[in-house]
Amino acid sequence: MPPSHARRSPGEEKSIDPMTLYMSDVAAHPMLTVEEEQHLTRTVAAGVDAARCLEEVFARGVDELTEADLARRDALLTAVRSGVCARERFMKANLRLVVSIAKLYQGPRAPTCSI
């Protein structure tokens, strides 16, 4: 007879496997509308441009920064952060799409984790 701590009571939760947790995490991200995709694309592009501008500003050296450079730096940092957040949201939403398409091509014997 197994030890009493190994038995499960009828109302006790089953442990969830990592793949199920991963799939539920992927499913938690809403799919994007066309407008959201376009907005995120513009935000990512603005963030990339802002990062390039920051590189140019700081390429001159910290000692040569003017007040205008410092004010511009804050705006550029905000744009870079927004771009990074937009990119992450885009990737998470697209991951959901990739998983749903991969499931369509999954063979009857292929485990879900192989997609």
N, C-alpha and C positions, 0 to 999 in steps of 0.2 A: 504494500500500500504506500503511495507517495506521501511525503510529508504534508502536513496540513497547510503550510504556507504556500505550497505549490498549487493547491486547488483554487479554482476561481469560483466565486459565487455567481449566480445567474445574472445579477445586475452589474457586475464588474465590467469595465471597459476592456476591449481587446487592445493590444498594442498595435500601433499603426506602422506599417513598413515605410522606409524612407521614400520609396517611389510614390506612394500614395500621398505622403506629405508634400513632396515636390510638385506633384500634379495639382494638388489643391492650392498650393502657392501660386503656380502658374495661372490657374483658373481664376484666382482672386483679382487679377489685373484686368480691368475692362478693356474691351477692344476699342480701338480708336475710330472716330468718325473721320471723314475726309478733311473736314475743317480742323480737327485736332491734329491730324498728321501734318497738314500744311503749317499750322502754327508752331508745332514742335520743330519742324524742319527749319523754319525761319529762326527760331530761338537758338537751335544748335549752331546754325551758320553764323548768327550774330556772336555767339560765344567763341567760336573759332576765330572770327575776325578780331574780337576784343583781345583774345590771347596773343594774337600777332601784334596788335598795337601795343600791348603791355611789354612785349619783348623789345619793340622799338624804343619805347620810352625808357626802359631800364638799360638798354644797350649804351645809352649815353653816359651812364654812371649815376649813382645815387647823389653824388655831390652837386651835380649839375641840374637837379630837378627843381622846377619852379613851382610856385603855388598852383598855377594852372595845371601842371603835370600831376600834382598830388590830387587835385580835385578830379581830374580826368581818370586817374588811377582808380579811385573809388568806384566811379561809374563803370569802368572797364571790368573791375573785379566782380561787380554785381552781374554784369552781362556774362562773364565766364561761368560764374556759379549757376546762373539760370540755364545756360547752355548745357552744363554737365547734368543738371536735374532733368532737363528735357530729353537729353540723350538716354539717360537711364530709364525714363518712362517709356520712351520709344522702344528701347530694347526689350523691356518687360512685356509690353503689349505685343510686340512682334514675336517674342518667344511663344506666347500663347498661340499665335497663328501658326508658327512652325510646328508646334506639337500637334495641333489639330490636323494639319496637312500630313504629317508623318504617320499619324494614326490611320489615315486613309490607305496608306501603302504598307501598313504592317501586315505581315503574313499571319496565318492562323497559329503558327508555332513560334513566332518571334515574340520574345518577352517584351513588355512595354519598355523596360529600361534600355533596350537596344536601339530605340528610336532616337 
